[in-house]
Amino acid sequence: MLTLQFGQCGNQLGHNFFTQLSTDINSRDKNVSRDDNYQYTESAIEKWFEGINNDGCRLARTILIDTEAKVLKNICRQTNSQWTYRKQNLICQTSGGSANNWAYGYLMKGPQFKEETLEAIRREIERTDRLEGMLFLLSSAGGTGSGVGSYFIDNLREEFPTKTLIGSIILPFTSGEVGTQNYNTLLTLAKFNEKCDINFLFENEQIHSICTSILKNFDANLKNINDVISRKLAAIFQPVENCLNANSLVSLVTPHPSYKLASIKSVPYIPLNSSIYESSYKWHSHIGHLKQTLRVGVFNDSVIDPETRKISHAPYDRNYHKYCKSIGNILITRGTSLENDSIVYDELKKNDLYAKWMPELERFTHFNQRRRLLNQEKFVALITNNSQIHRSLEIIVDRAWKMYTHGAFLHQYKKFGLEEDDFLHSFAKVENIVKSYRELDNE
């Protein structure tokens, strides 16, 4: 897997992600055999790293692109005895930035990076025996991740039409990070949904709530948010015993071209001072909790996200719950199943969770890896493509429309060559996405 990191958010997240991957690779699970540990680590190293430098550090198979050098310098100064970056894969300018402007990133900065970035990508691909796919890490709020990232998703889809392209897009806080974030997000979603095979959406607000409500980190910062996102990504991309790869992930989760967005629900997240109680939770508690994340909120429960609440030992009252409709779900369990604590997932195969037109044999798949993830006794991730996705997108579209009808900031985009028709086409594309997902619940 070749990873492409764009902008401040994408590069900080990427550094965190590779640190967690390396930590997981170097850990040893005493509950599985030495051979199982070896096979797992070899598969993970082959997937994410290529070669070793003179200091004995693994070289990450990733390209870092930024329009400012500050972030890249900072993360490269963070010493790590396990892994590092290949210096030729750091692509940046000493000054500039993208002015929190998708048009500036896409139409101006992207072309400036084109040849150097494509050459670095070709070199990395030549070093691999086989390329599983490309993973994009970026935020949609600013100008570099959104604009430059969108420019390269265009170019890479054209240059590698048969390769699997996977987007990981961080959506901004609804309270606002930058004034132009809704425009940037709208334009990014329109481009990535068209060009990528699957896009994972992460909401900063929701991840922040996991940090504060579950991990009890009331001063949560961007690093803490990246910790949670990195673990979610590791949970779905680290090796599993049934050999889930990028191609099969896409075919199982996004089998229909009108539904190419997904989210990752995961449990448990346990505060450090509560880790001694981890073993008291059974597999059925984790899997039951994940099912609750698919509920449609009613009355005063509508604003509560079950993923941001602690797991309950009590059985869930299923009588009055309505669940959103899914296109495809993959359950990935990591840890050992015992006779008195078996992995049972029948609740996630129920008909009321899925669109009626999805074939029963194609809508749900389970993968297990007995080896622990980051030495955590149990970790469960649900990759879900369901109707909930339209909610956050509706907010973005609505706010972008309000800005657009008042002409807010439009001159900043037009001066770099973006026309009103470009905005209208993006509005139409994202509104069609919203419409498709909303209609799933009206079947």
VMD Tcl script that draws the C-alpha trace (Angstrom):
set ca {
  {0.00 0.00 0.00}
  {1.37 3.40 -0.98}
  {0.27 6.22 1.32}
  {0.00 9.83 0.17}
  {-0.10 12.50 2.90}
  {-1.35 15.98 2.04}
  {-1.11 19.18 4.06}
  {-0.71 19.74 7.78}
  {-3.48 17.37 8.86}
  {-2.59 14.59 6.43}
  {1.09 14.64 7.36}
  {0.51 14.78 11.11}
  {-2.03 11.95 10.83}
  {0.34 9.96 8.62}
  {3.19 10.27 11.11}
  {0.91 9.07 13.91}
  {-0.43 6.24 11.73}
  {3.01 4.89 10.81}
  {4.15 5.15 14.43}
  {1.21 2.99 15.51}
  {1.82 0.54 12.66}
  {5.46 0.17 13.66}
  {4.57 -0.24 17.35}
  {2.06 -2.95 16.42}
  {4.59 -4.73 14.24}
  {7.20 -4.75 17.02}
  {4.79 -6.03 19.68}
  {4.51 -9.76 20.36}
  {1.27 -11.49 21.23}
  {1.95 -14.37 23.62}
  {-1.50 -15.84 22.95}
  {-0.61 -16.88 19.40}
  {2.28 -18.97 18.10}
  {5.67 -17.62 17.11}
  {4.89 -18.55 13.51}
  {1.61 -16.57 13.59}
  {3.45 -13.55 14.99}
  {6.08 -13.88 12.28}
  {3.60 -14.18 9.43}
  {1.67 -11.17 10.70}
  {4.70 -8.92 11.09}
  {6.16 -9.92 7.72}
  {2.86 -9.18 5.97}
  {2.55 -5.82 7.72}
  {6.15 -4.80 6.96}
  {5.73 -5.74 3.30}
  {2.54 -3.68 3.13}
  {3.73 -0.44 4.75}
  {7.55 -0.33 4.62}
  {10.26 -0.75 2.00}
  {13.85 -1.35 2.96}
  {16.00 -0.15 5.87}
  {18.24 2.91 6.04}
  {21.83 3.07 7.33}
  {20.60 3.58 10.90}
  {18.52 0.39 10.83}
  {15.16 2.16 10.59}
  {12.40 0.88 8.35}
  {11.57 3.22 5.49}
  {7.87 4.07 5.29}
  {6.24 3.57 1.90}
  {4.68 7.02 1.84}
  {4.91 10.37 0.03}
  {4.57 13.61 2.02}
  {3.26 16.67 0.15}
  {2.83 20.10 1.71}
  {2.90 23.71 0.54}
  {4.76 24.75 3.71}
  {7.86 23.14 5.17}
  {7.09 23.73 8.86}
  {5.02 20.62 9.53}
  {7.35 18.32 7.61}
  {10.36 19.65 9.53}
  {8.56 19.16 12.83}
  {7.55 15.56 12.23}
  {10.97 14.67 10.83}
  {12.58 16.02 14.01}
  {10.53 13.59 16.09}
  {13.11 10.87 16.53}
  {11.91 7.31 16.13}
  {14.20 4.32 16.48}
  {11.85 2.03 14.54}
  {11.03 3.77 11.25}
  {11.63 6.91 9.23}
  {10.84 8.63 5.92}
  {12.78 8.41 2.69}
  {14.11 11.96 2.20}
  {13.33 11.95 -1.53}
  {9.66 11.46 -0.64}
  {9.36 14.77 1.24}
  {7.90 17.24 -1.25}
  {7.32 20.78 -0.07}
  {8.01 24.47 -0.63}
  {9.78 26.73 1.82}
  {6.95 29.25 1.86}
  {3.49 29.89 0.56}
  {0.71 27.63 1.77}
  {-2.59 27.31 -0.06}
  {-4.45 30.17 1.63}
  {-7.23 27.82 2.85}
  {-8.44 27.92 -0.73}
  {-9.31 24.78 -2.73}
  {-8.94 26.64 -6.04}
  {-5.45 27.88 -5.17}
  {-4.37 24.38 -4.13}
  {-5.97 22.66 -7.13}
  {-5.22 25.14 -9.93}
  {-1.95 26.72 -8.76}
  {-0.06 24.63 -6.21}
  {-0.99 21.19 -7.54}
  {0.60 21.74 -10.99}
  {3.77 23.05 -9.29}
  {4.14 19.74 -7.44}
  {3.07 17.49 -10.32}
  {6.33 16.25 -11.83}
  {8.22 15.85 -8.55}
  {5.33 14.04 -6.87}
  {4.56 11.72 -9.78}
  {8.24 10.83 -10.07}
  {8.37 9.95 -6.35}
  {5.24 7.82 -6.74}
  {6.69 5.98 -9.74}
  {9.90 5.26 -7.81}
  {7.95 3.79 -4.90}
  {5.83 1.65 -7.22}
  {8.96 0.32 -8.94}
  {10.28 -0.81 -5.54}
  {7.19 -2.97 -4.91}
  {6.54 -6.46 -6.22}
  {2.83 -5.62 -6.35}
  {0.90 -2.48 -5.48}
  {-2.22 -3.17 -3.45}
  {-3.51 0.39 -3.79}
  {-3.00 4.01 -2.76}
  {-4.25 5.52 0.49}
  {-4.85 9.30 0.62}
  {-4.71 11.07 4.00}
  {-5.99 14.66 4.12}
  {-8.27 17.21 5.70}
  {-11.01 18.83 3.63}
  {-10.95 22.14 5.55}
  {-7.80 23.88 4.31}
  {-6.35 24.45 0.86}
  {-3.50 21.95 0.55}
  {-5.21 18.75 1.66}
  {-8.38 19.60 -0.22}
  {-7.04 21.35 -3.33}
  {-3.67 19.69 -3.91}
  {-5.13 16.34 -2.79}
  {-7.96 16.72 -5.32}
  {-5.49 17.64 -8.05}
  {-3.55 14.42 -7.50}
  {-6.60 12.19 -7.23}
  {-7.42 13.46 -10.72}
  {-3.92 12.78 -12.05}
  {-3.44 9.41 -10.39}
  {-6.79 8.09 -11.56}
  {-5.73 8.98 -15.09}
  {-2.22 7.55 -14.78}
  {-3.20 4.38 -12.87}
  {-6.77 3.63 -14.01}
  {-6.82 0.07 -12.65}
  {-5.29 0.72 -9.22}
  {-7.44 0.91 -6.09}
  {-7.58 4.47 -4.75}
  {-8.78 4.93 -1.16}
  {-9.52 8.31 0.39}
  {-9.39 9.08 4.12}
  {-10.95 12.50 4.50}
  {-11.09 14.40 7.80}
  {-14.20 16.59 7.94}
  {-13.84 19.87 9.88}
  {-15.45 20.84 13.18}
  {-18.92 22.23 12.52}
  {-18.13 25.23 14.73}
  {-15.57 26.26 12.16}
  {-11.83 25.94 11.59}
  {-11.55 28.32 8.62}
  {-14.13 30.53 6.93}
  {-13.92 28.72 3.61}
  {-14.06 25.16 5.01}
  {-17.54 24.35 3.67}
  {-16.59 25.35 0.11}
  {-13.34 23.37 0.36}
  {-15.12 20.31 1.72}
  {-17.84 20.47 -0.91}
  {-15.32 20.65 -3.76}
  {-13.18 17.89 -2.23}
  {-16.08 15.48 -1.72}
  {-17.29 16.03 -5.28}
  {-13.85 15.21 -6.70}
  {-12.96 12.28 -4.41}
  {-16.36 10.61 -4.73}
  {-15.96 10.70 -8.49}
  {-12.36 9.45 -8.66}
  {-11.79 7.21 -5.61}
  {-13.02 3.64 -5.25}
  {-13.96 4.21 -1.60}
  {-13.75 7.17 0.77}
  {-13.59 6.89 4.55}
  {-15.03 9.95 6.27}
  {-13.89 10.99 9.76}
  {-15.67 13.80 11.60}
  {-13.36 15.82 13.84}
  {-16.23 16.60 16.20}
  {-17.19 12.95 16.64}
  {-13.59 11.78 17.16}
  {-13.04 14.60 19.67}
  {-16.10 13.35 21.61}
  {-14.54 9.87 21.80}
  {-11.42 11.46 23.31}
  {-13.34 13.44 25.93}
  {-16.28 11.15 26.73}
  {-14.62 7.72 26.66}
  {-10.89 8.34 27.04}
  {-11.57 11.13 29.58}
  {-9.01 13.36 27.90}
  {-10.79 16.67 28.49}
  {-7.94 18.67 26.96}
  {-7.90 16.59 23.78}
  {-5.79 18.06 20.99}
  {-5.16 17.16 17.36}
  {-2.63 14.49 18.31}
  {-5.23 12.76 20.48}
  {-7.73 12.90 17.61}
  {-5.10 11.46 15.26}
  {-4.44 8.64 17.76}
  {-8.06 7.51 17.47}
  {-8.21 7.84 13.68}
  {-4.89 5.99 13.31}
  {-6.14 3.08 15.39}
  {-9.30 2.88 13.29}
  {-7.22 2.76 10.11}
  {-4.81 0.20 11.57}
  {-7.75 -1.98 12.62}
  {-8.98 -2.30 9.04}
  {-5.69 -2.28 7.12}
  {-3.39 -4.43 9.24}
  {-3.31 -8.09 8.10}
  {-6.21 -10.43 8.83}
  {-6.11 -14.19 8.53}
  {-8.60 -14.29 5.63}
  {-6.44 -11.93 3.53}
  {-8.62 -8.85 3.23}
  {-6.98 -6.57 0.67}
  {-7.84 -3.21 -0.87}
  {-9.70 -4.71 -3.84}
  {-11.87 -7.01 -1.75}
  {-12.55 -4.21 0.76}
  {-13.90 -2.02 -2.04}
  {-16.03 -4.79 -3.56}
  {-17.54 -5.74 -0.19}
  {-18.25 -2.26 1.19}
  {-18.99 -0.23 -1.95}
  {-20.56 -2.69 -4.42}
  {-22.68 0.03 -6.06}
  {-21.15 3.10 -7.81}
  {-23.73 5.45 -6.25}
  {-22.54 4.59 -2.72}
  {-18.79 5.07 -2.34}
  {-18.58 6.54 1.17}
  {-17.98 4.66 4.41}
  {-17.19 5.18 8.07}
  {-15.30 3.06 10.61}
  {-16.98 2.33 13.95}
  {-14.70 0.75 16.54}
  {-14.46 -0.41 20.16}
  {-13.13 -0.38 22.78}
  {-11.27 2.79 23.65}
  {-10.14 2.45 27.23}
  {-8.60 5.14 29.46}
  {-5.18 4.17 30.82}
  {-6.41 4.13 34.39}
  {-9.21 1.70 33.42}
  {-7.16 -0.82 31.42}
  {-7.24 -3.39 34.23}
  {-10.97 -3.82 33.62}
  {-10.63 -4.53 29.91}
  {-10.92 -8.31 30.21}
  {-14.35 -8.02 31.84}
  {-15.88 -7.15 28.45}
  {-16.95 -10.04 26.23}
  {-17.06 -10.15 22.46}
  {-20.86 -9.92 22.46}
  {-20.68 -6.61 24.35}
  {-18.34 -5.11 21.78}
  {-20.31 -6.35 18.77}
  {-23.64 -5.38 20.34}
  {-22.30 -1.90 20.99}
  {-21.24 -1.55 17.37}
  {-24.72 -2.47 16.24}
  {-26.08 0.37 18.37}
  {-23.95 2.81 16.37}
  {-26.22 2.00 13.41}
  {-29.37 3.11 15.22}
  {-31.54 5.91 13.93}
  {-31.89 8.43 16.78}
  {-35.36 9.27 18.04}
  {-36.64 12.10 20.24}
  {-34.02 13.33 22.71}
  {-31.70 10.45 21.77}
  {-31.18 11.90 18.30}
  {-28.04 13.86 19.21}
  {-26.31 11.04 21.09}
  {-23.74 9.02 19.18}
  {-23.44 5.54 20.75}
  {-19.80 5.31 19.66}
  {-18.96 8.19 22.00}
  {-20.45 6.34 25.00}
  {-18.98 3.57 27.15}
  {-19.83 -0.04 26.42}
  {-22.57 -1.42 28.62}
  {-22.62 -4.89 30.19}
  {-26.40 -4.81 30.14}
  {-28.28 -6.36 27.21}
  {-29.56 -3.83 24.71}
  {-33.28 -3.24 24.41}
  {-33.84 -3.93 20.73}
  {-37.63 -3.75 20.64}
  {-38.06 -0.09 19.75}
  {-34.91 0.68 17.82}
  {-34.89 1.51 14.15}
  {-31.64 1.04 12.27}
  {-30.27 2.91 9.28}
  {-29.96 0.97 6.04}
  {-26.56 -0.28 4.95}
  {-25.18 -1.20 1.53}
  {-22.30 -3.26 2.88}
  {-20.69 -3.95 6.26}
  {-17.41 -5.65 7.20}
  {-16.77 -6.70 10.80}
  {-13.09 -7.12 11.74}
  {-12.33 -8.69 15.12}
  {-8.81 -8.77 16.55}
  {-8.10 -11.06 19.48}
  {-8.65 -14.65 20.57}
  {-12.09 -16.27 20.70}
  {-12.55 -18.63 23.66}
  {-15.13 -21.32 24.40}
  {-16.85 -19.13 27.00}
  {-16.32 -15.96 24.99}
  {-16.98 -16.71 21.34}
  {-17.36 -14.25 18.49}
  {-21.02 -14.20 17.47}
  {-22.17 -11.63 14.93}
  {-25.66 -12.79 13.88}
  {-27.12 -9.44 15.04}
  {-25.17 -7.68 12.28}
  {-26.70 -9.92 9.59}
  {-30.35 -9.03 10.31}
  {-32.46 -7.98 7.32}
  {-33.57 -4.70 8.93}
  {-29.99 -3.38 8.71}
  {-29.73 -3.55 4.93}
  {-31.23 -2.12 1.77}
  {-33.77 -4.60 0.41}
  {-32.11 -4.78 -3.00}
  {-28.73 -5.90 -1.60}
  {-28.19 -9.69 -2.02}
  {-28.07 -11.42 1.35}
  {-24.74 -13.15 0.67}
  {-22.99 -9.92 -0.36}
  {-23.97 -7.43 2.29}
  {-22.04 -8.64 5.39}
  {-18.60 -10.22 5.87}
  {-16.60 -11.07 8.98}
  {-12.80 -11.27 9.22}
  {-10.83 -12.29 12.29}
  {-7.21 -11.90 13.30}
  {-6.27 -13.82 16.44}
  {-3.17 -11.71 16.96}
  {-3.89 -8.62 19.04}
  {-3.74 -5.11 17.64}
  {-1.23 -2.98 19.58}
  {-1.33 -5.68 22.27}
  {-4.94 -4.83 23.18}
  {-6.87 -7.91 24.30}
  {-9.80 -7.24 21.97}
  {-10.43 -4.66 19.28}
  {-13.39 -4.61 16.92}
  {-13.98 -2.43 13.86}
  {-17.08 -2.18 11.71}
  {-16.58 -0.75 8.23}
  {-20.04 0.47 7.31}
  {-21.53 2.06 4.21}
  {-24.92 3.26 5.42}
  {-27.51 6.01 5.23}
  {-26.14 7.90 8.26}
  {-23.52 9.42 5.98}
  {-25.96 11.93 4.50}
  {-26.37 13.80 7.81}
  {-22.95 15.41 8.01}
  {-22.94 16.05 4.27}
  {-26.28 17.85 4.44}
  {-24.89 20.29 6.99}
  {-21.89 21.03 4.78}
  {-24.02 21.52 1.65}
  {-26.52 23.72 3.47}
  {-23.82 26.00 4.89}
  {-21.98 26.16 1.58}
  {-25.21 27.15 -0.20}
  {-25.87 29.95 2.28}
  {-22.38 31.32 1.67}
  {-22.72 30.92 -2.08}
  {-26.07 32.70 -2.35}
  {-24.54 35.68 -0.51}
  {-21.42 35.60 -2.69}
  {-19.19 35.07 0.36}
  {-15.50 34.46 -0.52}
  {-16.33 33.67 -4.16}
  {-13.87 36.27 -5.44}
  {-11.05 34.39 -3.68}
  {-11.80 31.32 -5.80}
  {-12.56 33.11 -9.07}
  {-9.23 34.92 -9.12}
  {-7.46 31.56 -9.45}
  {-9.71 30.38 -12.27}
  {-12.59 28.57 -10.55}
  {-15.90 29.50 -12.20}
  {-19.42 29.54 -10.84}
  {-20.24 26.52 -13.01}
  {-17.54 24.60 -11.14}
  {-19.31 25.35 -7.86}
  {-22.71 24.43 -9.29}
  {-21.43 21.13 -10.65}
  {-19.94 20.29 -7.23}
  {-23.19 21.21 -5.48}
  {-25.09 18.94 -7.87}
  {-22.70 16.02 -7.32}
  {-22.75 16.19 -3.53}
  {-26.50 16.78 -3.41}
  {-26.97 13.64 -5.50}
  {-24.82 11.75 -2.99}
  {-26.98 13.06 -0.13}
  {-30.17 12.16 -2.03}
  {-29.00 8.59 -2.71}
  {-28.11 7.94 0.92}
  {-31.21 9.62 2.33}
  {-33.48 7.51 0.12}
  {-32.06 4.30 1.59}
  {-34.09 4.86 4.76}
  {-37.27 5.52 2.75}
  {-37.46 2.09 1.16}
}
mol new
graphics top color blue
foreach p $ca { graphics top sphere $p radius 0.5 }
foreach p [lrange $ca 0 end-1] q [lrange $ca 1 end] { graphics top cylinder $p $q radius 0.2 }
display resetview
